[in-house]
Amino acid sequence: MNRGFDIDFYPPFEGFPKEGIAFFRRLKKNNNRPWFEKHKNEYEEFARIPMQSLIASLQPAFARFAPEYELNPKRAIFRIYRDIRFSKDKTPYKTHIAAHFVSRSTSKGLEGSGFYLHIDPEEAFIGGGIYMPDGDQMKKIRAAIAGHGAEFLSIVNGRAFKKSFGVLSGEKLKRIPHGYDEDHPMAEWLKLKQFFVGASWPPTRARKPSFVDDVAKACERAMPLVSFLNRAIR
């Protein structure tokens, strides 16, 4: 019987090990293929497998507040290999481990509004929303904000939302986008070019088993914004 990616296939998340953080520190100083190949087993044991366990451990919480989201421990993790084709930085490996969670209805992994998680030697970060919407998505999101301003404001001004993420911020236009009046009641929100929130913690926080609850709580609080954005761009 095919049991898919059931939580029982992964060891319980007992915290992201300090050896994983140490691995990424050393990789930053030795970012080359010979070193990585020699230490690849450390990446697997102390970074990739713990991240898979974390993702599997998040499944019950997401089944409660976001059942349409896929948390596949095998597919959610980004590759450690950098795309250096168009980059001046030719170091071949990322010095963090990251994952993203998107709706099962999403045709491609990075399209739509979803959640992003990463752990590196400087921070443990969880975020939600759309970081770089394309032109069509931007137009639809702005139309939704203009047409459903009260709903949008109830989300970004919510007590739990602001406690977790502060003020929704990001890159903004200097002027109101074309098609909207300067005195539009949602003018400042319509100038936004990014629609993404996040919470950052010291990496030591990820070393605790309770980090599962921290991530789940942050995602649940970001869910109203994520849902609003996904409805807008469909």
C-alpha positions in Angstrom: 0.0 0.0 0.0 1.3 3.4 -0.9 1.2 5.7 2.1 2.5 8.8 0.4 4.4 11.1 2.7 2.8 10.0 6.0 4.3 11.6 9.1 5.3 8.1 10.4 8.0 7.8 7.7 10.0 10.5 9.4 11.6 10.7 12.9 9.9 13.1 15.3 11.3 16.6 15.2 13.4 17.0 18.3 14.9 20.4 17.2 17.2 21.4 14.5 20.6 20.1 15.6 23.5 22.4 16.4 25.6 20.3 14.1 23.4 21.5 11.2 24.1 25.2 12.1 27.8 24.3 12.4 27.7 22.7 9.0 26.4 25.8 7.3 29.0 28.0 9.1 31.8 25.8 7.7 30.2 25.6 4.3 30.2 29.4 4.1 34.0 29.3 4.6 34.5 26.3 2.2 31.9 26.8 -0.5 33.3 24.5 -3.1 32.4 21.2 -4.5 35.3 19.1 -3.1 34.6 20.2 0.4 30.8 19.7 0.1 31.2 16.2 -1.4 33.4 15.2 1.5 30.9 16.5 4.0 27.6 15.8 2.2 26.6 13.1 4.7 26.6 15.9 7.4 24.2 17.9 5.3 21.9 14.9 4.9 22.0 13.9 8.6 22.1 17.3 10.4 20.1 19.5 8.0 18.0 17.9 5.3 16.5 15.0 7.5 15.8 17.3 10.4 14.0 19.7 8.1 12.0 16.9 6.6 11.0 15.9 10.2 10.0 19.4 10.9 7.8 19.6 7.8 6.2 16.2 8.6 5.5 17.4 12.1 3.7 20.5 10.8 1.2 18.4 8.8 -1.4 18.0 11.6 -1.5 21.7 12.3 -1.8 22.6 8.6 -4.6 19.9 8.2 -6.5 22.0 10.8 -6.1 25.6 9.4 -4.9 25.1 5.9 -5.9 21.6 4.6 -5.4 22.7 1.0 -1.7 23.2 1.5 0.7 20.4 0.7 3.5 19.8 3.2 5.6 17.1 1.4 8.9 16.6 3.2 10.5 15.3 0.0 9.3 18.1 -2.4 9.0 21.1 -0.2 12.7 21.6 0.5 14.7 23.8 -1.9 17.8 22.3 -3.5 21.1 23.3 -1.8 22.6 24.0 -5.2 22.6 27.7 -6.3 21.7 28.8 -9.8 24.8 30.6 -10.7 24.1 31.1 -14.4 23.3 34.8 -14.2 25.0 35.6 -10.9 28.3 37.3 -10.2 28.6 35.1 -7.1 29.7 31.8 -8.4 29.8 29.9 -5.1 27.9 26.7 -5.8 25.9 26.1 -2.6 23.4 27.9 -0.4 24.4 28.3 3.2 21.0 27.7 4.6 18.2 25.2 4.3 14.8 26.4 3.1 11.3 25.1 2.3 8.1 26.4 0.8 4.5 25.3 1.2 2.0 26.0 -1.6 -1.6 25.0 -2.3 -2.1 21.7 -4.0 -4.0 23.5 -6.8 -0.9 25.6 -7.6 0.5 24.6 -11.0 4.0 25.6 -10.3 5.9 25.6 -7.0 6.6 29.3 -6.8 3.3 30.7 -8.1 0.7 32.0 -5.8 0.7 33.0 -2.2 2.2 30.5 0.3 4.7 30.1 3.1 8.4 30.1 3.3 10.7 28.7 6.0 14.5 28.8 6.3 17.2 28.1 8.9 20.7 29.4 8.8 23.5 30.4 11.3 21.9 33.9 11.7 18.2 33.2 12.0 15.2 31.0 11.8 12.6 32.6 9.6 9.0 31.9 8.6 7.1 34.1 6.2 3.8 34.1 4.2 2.4 35.9 1.2 3.8 36.8 -2.2 7.3 38.3 -2.2 7.7 39.1 -5.9 4.3 39.2 -7.6 4.4 39.4 -11.4 2.7 42.2 -13.3 -0.7 40.4 -13.7 -0.7 39.3 -10.1 0.1 42.8 -9.0 -2.9 44.3 -10.9 -5.2 41.7 -9.4 -4.0 42.2 -5.9 -4.4 45.9 -6.1 -7.9 45.5 -7.5 -8.8 43.3 -4.5 -7.3 45.8 -2.0 -9.2 48.6 -3.7 -12.5 46.7 -3.9 -12.3 44.9 -0.5 -10.4 47.5 1.6 -12.3 46.8 4.8 -11.5 43.1 4.7 -7.8 43.7 3.9 -7.5 46.2 6.7 -9.2 43.9 9.2 -6.4 41.4 8.3 -3.3 43.6 8.5 -4.6 45.5 11.5 -5.7 42.4 13.4 -4.2 42.2 16.9 -2.6 38.7 16.5 -1.4 39.6 13.1 0.4 42.8 14.2 1.8 41.1 17.3 3.4 38.4 15.1 4.5 40.4 12.2 4.3 44.1 12.9 3.3 46.4 10.0 2.9 45.0 6.5 5.8 46.5 4.7 8.0 46.1 1.7 9.1 48.0 -1.4 6.6 50.7 -2.5 5.9 53.0 -5.4 6.5 56.7 -4.9 3.2 57.5 -6.5 -0.2 55.9 -6.7 -0.3 53.2 -9.5 -1.9 54.1 -12.8 -5.7 53.8 -12.7 -6.2 55.0 -9.1 -6.8 58.4 -7.7 -4.2 60.0 -5.4 -6.8 60.4 -2.7 -8.0 56.8 -2.8 -8.7 55.6 0.8 -6.3 52.6 0.2 -3.7 54.7 -1.6 -0.7 53.8 0.7 -1.5 50.1 0.4 -2.0 50.3 -3.3 1.6 51.6 -3.6 3.0 48.3 -2.2 5.1 46.1 -4.6 5.4 43.2 -2.1 2.8 41.5 0.0 4.8 39.3 2.4 5.1 39.1 6.2 7.6 37.2 8.3 8.9 36.4 11.8 12.6 36.1 12.5 14.1 34.3 15.5 17.6 33.4 16.7 18.6 30.0 15.2 18.8 28.6 18.8 15.0 28.8 18.9 14.9 26.2 16.1 16.9 23.8 18.2 13.8 23.2 20.5 11.1 20.7 19.7 8.6 23.5 20.4 9.8 25.2 17.2 7.1 23.2 15.4 4.5 25.1 17.4 6.2 28.4 16.8 6.1 27.9 13.0 2.6 26.5 13.0 1.3 29.5 15.0 3.0 32.0 12.7 1.6 30.3 9.6 -1.9 30.3 11.1 -1.7 34.0 11.9 -0.5 34.7 8.4 -3.2 32.5 6.8 -5.8 35.3 6.4 -3.4 37.4 4.3 -2.2 34.3 2.3 -5.9 33.4 1.5 -6.8 37.0 0.6 -3.9 37.1 -1.9 -4.7 33.7 -3.4 -8.4 34.7 -3.9 -7.2 37.9 -5.6 -4.9 36.3 -8.1 -7.2 33.4 -9.2 
